[in-house]
Amino acid sequence: MSFTLLSSPLQGFTDFRFRNAFNNIFGGIDTFYSPYIRLNGKFEIKNSYERDLLPENNVGLEVIPQIITNDVNEFLFVANYVKQLGYKELNWNLGCPYPMVTKCGMGSGLISDASKIKDILNKVHSESDILVSMKMRLGYNNSEEILQVLPILDTFPLKNIAIHARIGKQLYKGGVDLDSFQKCIDTTKHKLYYNGDITSVANFNEMQQRFPTIDHWMIGRGLIADPFLPSMIKINSLQYPENKIDLFSEFHTILYQQYSESLSGATHILLKMYHLWEYFSTSFSDPRKSLKKIKKAKSIKNYETAVTEILNTERNLKK
């Protein structure tokens, strides 16, 4: 069965620099979702959002912009903006689990308000021809919340609904709830995409067997932790390429150079790279030791030395 792999948007990680470097070095992702646009009541697009979506910064990539909001006028403003850039689809984030978002009634904090979701979609579909897709969790407090919303969503011509099979208050803790995802399949007429804990080829194959009708699979944290994963899933291979460390090194170099040019000051650069290494390190032989080395590096020079040592250690283990 043919299938499509999608990169889930991760705020602070999967920007256009990451997407381009990833696509050039590893491949395997068919469609990238950009991190969400949030307006906070101000009807202006931040420069960082604009840079992320400019067509010239996404050449050769299929990218779908995303919005997080509970305000229909913000939704329409962003819909019009992304259409001007040439995008035909806007993804609505009802999945973000972080308290700073959910306490404002956005992200997964909005799923329990079915009437508000209906009102927003009504107005968007009556005043814009943008194609709307959804990114959701099963709910915020419990997995019944989405089951109350799905019949309402069935009344709209949505492109698809991508569901992360957790509830919002879990954040990323605990396992995914596959039984509740199956209930969603049984409840809606819409096309569903699966998201959540795709971290290995074997795990992906198990998911495919569990949900044979699903042909779109979204990978989030697993893609950053193991950037080889999508291409290995595509060819159903459990074997990493022989030049694994060299490819990762090239990927890291591109990201590091670009963030060094775009961020101001060593502190911002080191913090950015440290957050990436929180994921990268999990694919190395000694994740804890690798991350500790990165964390201890308080200067650019020490950071570069730490990365060289980590990569050399890994190369020596392969010999």
ChimeraX attribute file (.defattr): number of C-alpha atoms within 10 A of each C-alpha:
attribute: neighborCount
match mode: 1-to-1
recipient: residues
	/A:1	7
	/A:2	6
	/A:3	12
	/A:4	15
	/A:5	20
	/A:6	24
	/A:7	25
	/A:8	24
	/A:9	23
	/A:10	16
	/A:11	12
	/A:12	11
	/A:13	17
	/A:14	22
	/A:15	21
	/A:16	22
	/A:17	17
	/A:18	19
	/A:19	22
	/A:20	19
	/A:21	18
	/A:22	23
	/A:23	17
	/A:24	11
	/A:25	15
	/A:26	17
	/A:27	18
	/A:28	21
	/A:29	23
	/A:30	16
	/A:31	16
	/A:32	24
	/A:33	21
	/A:34	25
	/A:35	24
	/A:36	19
	/A:37	22
	/A:38	19
	/A:39	18
	/A:40	12
	/A:41	10
	/A:42	9
	/A:43	12
	/A:44	13
	/A:45	14
	/A:46	12
	/A:47	8
	/A:48	10
	/A:49	17
	/A:50	15
	/A:51	15
	/A:52	19
	/A:53	21
	/A:54	14
	/A:55	15
	/A:56	9
	/A:57	15
	/A:58	18
	/A:59	11
	/A:60	11
	/A:61	16
	/A:62	13
	/A:63	21
	/A:64	19
	/A:65	23
	/A:66	24
	/A:67	23
	/A:68	23
	/A:69	24
	/A:70	21
	/A:71	16
	/A:72	17
	/A:73	15
	/A:74	21
	/A:75	24
	/A:76	17
	/A:77	15
	/A:78	22
	/A:79	25
	/A:80	17
	/A:81	15
	/A:82	20
	/A:83	15
	/A:84	10
	/A:85	12
	/A:86	11
	/A:87	19
	/A:88	16
	/A:89	19
	/A:90	23
	/A:91	25
	/A:92	22
	/A:93	25
	/A:94	29
	/A:95	28
	/A:96	27
	/A:97	24
	/A:98	17
	/A:99	16
	/A:100	11
	/A:101	16
	/A:102	20
	/A:103	13
	/A:104	12
	/A:105	17
	/A:106	22
	/A:107	29
	/A:108	29
	/A:109	26
	/A:110	25
	/A:111	27
	/A:112	20
	/A:113	13
	/A:114	17
	/A:115	12
	/A:116	15
	/A:117	19
	/A:118	16
	/A:119	12
	/A:120	18
	/A:121	21
	/A:122	14
	/A:123	14
	/A:124	19
	/A:125	16
	/A:126	9
	/A:127	10
	/A:128	15
	/A:129	13
	/A:130	18
	/A:131	17
	/A:132	22
	/A:133	19
	/A:134	22
	/A:135	26
	/A:136	27
	/A:137	30
	/A:138	25
	/A:139	29
	/A:140	27
	/A:141	15
	/A:142	15
	/A:143	21
	/A:144	16
	/A:145	20
	/A:146	26
	/A:147	19
	/A:148	16
	/A:149	19
	/A:150	18
	/A:151	15
	/A:152	15
	/A:153	20
	/A:154	13
	/A:155	13
	/A:156	14
	/A:157	13
	/A:158	17
	/A:159	16
	/A:160	18
	/A:161	22
	/A:162	24
	/A:163	24
	/A:164	27
	/A:165	25
	/A:166	29
	/A:167	27
	/A:168	28
	/A:169	18
	/A:170	15
	/A:171	13
	/A:172	15
	/A:173	10
	/A:174	8
	/A:175	11
	/A:176	17
	/A:177	15
	/A:178	17
	/A:179	11
	/A:180	17
	/A:181	23
	/A:182	13
	/A:183	14
	/A:184	21
	/A:185	18
	/A:186	10
	/A:187	15
	/A:188	17
	/A:189	14
	/A:190	19
	/A:191	15
	/A:192	22
	/A:193	22
	/A:194	24
	/A:195	24
	/A:196	22
	/A:197	20
	/A:198	22
	/A:199	17
	/A:200	18
	/A:201	20
	/A:202	14
	/A:203	12
	/A:204	18
	/A:205	14
	/A:206	12
	/A:207	17
	/A:208	17
	/A:209	10
	/A:210	12
	/A:211	15
	/A:212	9
	/A:213	13
	/A:214	18
	/A:215	16
	/A:216	18
	/A:217	23
	/A:218	26
	/A:219	23
	/A:220	19
	/A:221	19
	/A:222	22
	/A:223	23
	/A:224	23
	/A:225	19
	/A:226	18
	/A:227	21
	/A:228	24
	/A:229	26
	/A:230	27
	/A:231	17
	/A:232	19
	/A:233	18
	/A:234	16
	/A:235	10
	/A:236	14
	/A:237	13
	/A:238	12
	/A:239	9
	/A:240	12
	/A:241	12
	/A:242	9
	/A:243	10
	/A:244	12
	/A:245	17
	/A:246	13
	/A:247	15
	/A:248	19
	/A:249	15
	/A:250	13
	/A:251	19
	/A:252	20
	/A:253	13
	/A:254	18
	/A:255	19
	/A:256	17
	/A:257	11
	/A:258	15
	/A:259	18
	/A:260	18
	/A:261	11
	/A:262	11
	/A:263	13
	/A:264	10
	/A:265	11
	/A:266	14
	/A:267	12
	/A:268	14
	/A:269	20
	/A:270	22
	/A:271	14
	/A:272	17
	/A:273	19
	/A:274	20
	/A:275	15
	/A:276	17
	/A:277	22
	/A:278	18
	/A:279	18
	/A:280	22
	/A:281	21
	/A:282	17
	/A:283	15
	/A:284	19
	/A:285	13
	/A:286	13
	/A:287	15
	/A:288	12
	/A:289	13
	/A:290	23
	/A:291	22
	/A:292	15
	/A:293	16
	/A:294	24
	/A:295	18
	/A:296	12
	/A:297	17
	/A:298	13
	/A:299	13
	/A:300	15
	/A:301	10
	/A:302	14
	/A:303	19
	/A:304	13
	/A:305	14
	/A:306	20
	/A:307	19
	/A:308	13
	/A:309	14
	/A:310	19
	/A:311	17
	/A:312	13
	/A:313	15
	/A:314	16
	/A:315	14
	/A:316	8
	/A:317	9
	/A:318	9
	/A:319	5
